[in-house]
Amino acid sequence: SDGAGIFPAPRVWWTLRVFGHERVSVLDGGLPAWRAKGLPVVPGDDPPKPRPGMPWWSGKFDPQLVKSFTQMRKAVAGEHTSKYPMQIVDARPADRFHGRAPEPRPGCVSGHMPTSVSIPFSALLAEKDGVKVLADDGKLAETFAAAKVDLSKPITASCGSGVTACVIALAAAKLGNERVAVYDGSWAEWGSLKDVPIISD
């Protein structure tokens, strides 16, 4: 669930999947949507209780869902190990992507990685009953298509700090591509380095 409608919950969804959980869902609209429907809430902590006889879960790291700085540097240089080059989708606001607005983090310049495209995470959201939710499938598909992102090919999402990139991954999963990776360092890492290519336009 998510207290902001849909913002940090996709990051939790992605993290659980990185560590091997396969049955993970996001409550679309989060706690605000739950409350808007008049569904019950309880005060304080109410942790779930394990079912008797449930086996102990053992995690398994899925490296395909995480991209490192080294992998991103190779990708923007045109080096790739798969059949298709990596598509890099940046979830930051467009003005930061294009270098027209400053970054909120000290020491980070604005702009973007070569070959990356801009899909601000807000473009994948809609408002329903006053609550932010993922847009419908048609709108999501339109948004990816407008940015020339092929959902059948490898995609890596990036953003400012690795949180809203997971909205990109969740939206792609809703459309059938459940293997979108996230550049975990995102712009907080790339934009703070001096020896990397950065484009402003």
C-alpha positions as CSV (number, residue, x, y, z in Angstrom):
1,S,0.0,0.0,0.0
2,D,1.0,3.6,-0.4
3,G,0.1,6.7,1.6
4,A,0.7,8.9,-1.5
5,G,-1.6,7.0,-3.9
6,I,1.2,5.5,-6.0
7,F,4.7,6.6,-5.3
8,P,7.0,4.6,-3.0
9,A,5.0,1.3,-3.1
10,P,6.3,0.3,-6.6
11,R,9.9,0.5,-5.1
12,V,8.9,-2.0,-2.5
13,W,7.3,-4.2,-5.1
14,W,10.5,-4.1,-7.2
15,T,12.7,-4.7,-4.2
16,L,10.7,-7.8,-3.1
17,R,10.9,-9.2,-6.7
18,V,14.7,-8.5,-6.8
19,F,15.0,-10.8,-3.8
20,G,13.0,-13.6,-5.3
21,H,9.4,-12.9,-4.2
22,E,7.2,-13.8,-7.2
23,R,3.7,-13.1,-5.9
24,V,3.9,-9.4,-5.2
25,S,1.1,-6.8,-5.8
26,V,0.6,-3.1,-5.4
27,L,-2.6,-1.7,-4.1
28,D,-3.4,0.8,-6.9
29,G,-4.1,4.1,-5.3
30,G,-2.7,2.9,-2.0
31,L,-4.2,3.8,1.3
32,P,-6.0,6.9,0.0
33,A,-7.9,4.7,-2.5
34,W,-8.7,2.2,0.2
35,R,-10.1,4.9,2.5
36,A,-12.0,6.5,-0.4
37,K,-13.9,3.3,-0.8
38,G,-14.8,3.3,2.9
39,L,-12.9,0.2,3.6
40,P,-11.8,-0.6,7.2
41,V,-8.5,0.7,8.7
42,V,-7.1,0.0,12.2
43,P,-4.9,2.2,14.4
44,G,-1.3,1.3,15.2
45,D,0.7,-1.6,13.9
46,D,-1.1,-4.8,12.9
47,P,1.5,-7.1,11.5
48,P,0.4,-10.2,9.6
49,K,0.7,-13.5,11.4
50,P,2.3,-16.4,9.6
51,R,0.0,-19.3,8.8
52,P,0.8,-22.5,10.8
53,G,2.8,-24.9,8.7
54,M,4.1,-22.3,6.3
55,P,7.7,-23.2,5.1
56,W,10.4,-20.7,5.9
57,W,11.0,-18.5,2.9
58,S,14.5,-18.2,1.5
59,G,15.3,-15.3,-0.8
60,K,17.2,-15.5,-4.1
61,F,18.7,-12.4,-5.7
62,D,17.7,-11.7,-9.3
63,P,20.5,-9.7,-10.8
64,Q,18.6,-9.2,-14.1
65,L,16.3,-6.6,-12.4
66,V,19.2,-4.4,-11.2
67,K,21.7,-2.4,-13.3
68,S,24.9,-1.1,-11.9
69,F,26.9,2.0,-12.9
70,T,29.3,-0.1,-14.8
71,Q,26.5,-1.7,-16.8
72,M,25.0,1.6,-17.6
73,R,28.3,3.1,-18.7
74,K,28.7,0.2,-21.1
75,A,25.1,0.6,-22.3
76,V,25.5,4.3,-23.2
77,A,28.8,3.5,-25.0
78,G,26.9,1.0,-27.2
79,E,28.2,-2.1,-25.5
80,H,25.5,-4.7,-24.8
81,T,25.5,-8.4,-24.2
82,S,21.9,-9.2,-25.2
83,K,20.6,-9.4,-28.7
84,Y,19.1,-5.9,-28.4
85,P,20.6,-2.7,-27.0
86,M,19.3,-1.5,-23.7
87,Q,16.5,1.1,-23.8
88,I,17.0,3.6,-20.9
89,V,13.8,5.3,-19.7
90,D,14.2,8.2,-17.3
91,A,11.3,8.9,-14.9
92,R,12.4,12.4,-13.7
93,P,10.4,15.5,-14.7
94,A,11.1,16.5,-18.3
95,D,12.8,19.8,-17.4
96,R,15.4,18.1,-15.3
97,F,15.9,15.5,-18.0
98,H,16.5,18.2,-20.6
99,G,18.8,20.2,-18.3
100,R,16.4,23.1,-18.1
101,A,15.7,22.8,-14.3
102,P,18.2,22.2,-11.5
103,E,18.4,18.9,-9.6
104,P,17.2,18.9,-6.0
105,R,20.3,17.0,-4.8
106,P,23.5,19.1,-4.1
107,G,26.3,18.2,-6.4
108,C,24.1,16.8,-9.2
109,V,23.9,18.5,-12.5
110,S,20.8,18.2,-14.6
111,G,20.6,16.6,-18.1
112,H,20.4,13.0,-19.1
113,M,22.4,9.9,-20.2
114,P,23.1,9.5,-23.9
115,T,20.5,7.2,-25.6
116,S,18.0,7.7,-22.7
117,V,14.4,8.8,-23.3
118,S,12.1,10.8,-21.0
119,I,8.9,9.4,-19.6
120,P,8.1,11.4,-16.4
121,F,6.5,9.0,-14.0
122,S,3.6,11.4,-13.6
123,A,2.7,10.7,-17.3
124,L,1.9,7.1,-16.3
125,L,-0.6,8.2,-13.6
126,A,-4.2,9.2,-13.7
127,E,-6.6,10.6,-11.1
128,K,-9.5,8.6,-9.9
129,D,-11.9,9.8,-7.2
130,G,-9.2,12.3,-6.2
131,V,-6.5,9.6,-5.9
132,K,-3.4,9.1,-8.0
133,V,-3.5,5.6,-9.7
134,L,-1.8,4.0,-12.6
135,A,-3.3,5.1,-15.9
136,D,-5.3,2.6,-17.9
137,D,-3.6,0.2,-20.2
138,G,-4.4,2.2,-23.4
139,K,-2.9,5.4,-21.9
140,L,0.2,3.5,-20.7
141,A,0.8,1.9,-24.1
142,E,0.4,5.3,-25.8
143,T,2.9,6.9,-23.5
144,F,5.5,4.2,-24.1
145,A,4.9,4.3,-27.8
146,A,5.2,8.1,-28.0
147,A,8.7,7.8,-26.4
148,K,9.5,5.0,-28.9
149,V,10.0,2.5,-26.2
150,D,9.5,-1.1,-27.4
151,L,8.0,-3.1,-24.5
152,S,9.1,-6.3,-26.0
153,K,12.8,-5.4,-25.8
154,P,15.1,-4.9,-22.8
155,I,14.4,-1.8,-20.7
156,T,16.2,-0.2,-17.8
157,A,14.4,2.5,-15.8
158,S,16.2,5.4,-14.0
159,C,15.1,8.4,-12.1
160,G,16.5,10.7,-9.4
161,S,17.2,8.1,-6.6
162,G,15.7,4.8,-7.8
163,V,12.2,5.3,-6.5
164,T,10.0,6.6,-9.3
165,A,12.0,4.4,-11.8
166,C,10.0,1.6,-10.3
167,V,6.7,3.3,-11.5
168,I,8.1,2.8,-15.0
169,A,8.8,-0.9,-14.2
170,L,5.3,-1.4,-12.7
171,A,3.6,0.2,-15.7
172,A,5.6,-2.0,-18.1
173,A,4.7,-5.0,-16.0
174,K,1.0,-4.1,-16.2
175,L,1.4,-4.2,-20.0
176,G,3.2,-7.6,-19.9
177,N,6.9,-6.8,-19.6
178,E,7.8,-8.0,-16.1
179,R,11.6,-7.9,-16.6
180,V,12.3,-4.1,-16.6
181,A,15.5,-3.5,-14.7
182,V,16.2,-0.4,-12.5
183,Y,19.4,1.5,-12.4
184,D,19.6,1.6,-8.6
185,G,22.1,4.5,-8.4
186,S,20.0,6.5,-10.9
187,W,20.8,10.2,-11.4
188,A,21.9,10.7,-7.8
189,E,25.0,8.7,-8.8
190,W,25.4,9.5,-12.5
191,G,24.7,13.2,-12.2
192,S,27.2,13.6,-9.4
193,L,30.1,12.2,-11.4
194,K,32.6,14.3,-13.4
195,D,33.8,11.8,-16.0
196,V,30.5,10.6,-17.5
197,P,28.7,11.8,-20.6
198,I,25.7,14.1,-19.8
199,I,23.5,15.7,-22.4
200,S,21.5,18.9,-21.9
201,D,19.2,20.2,-24.7
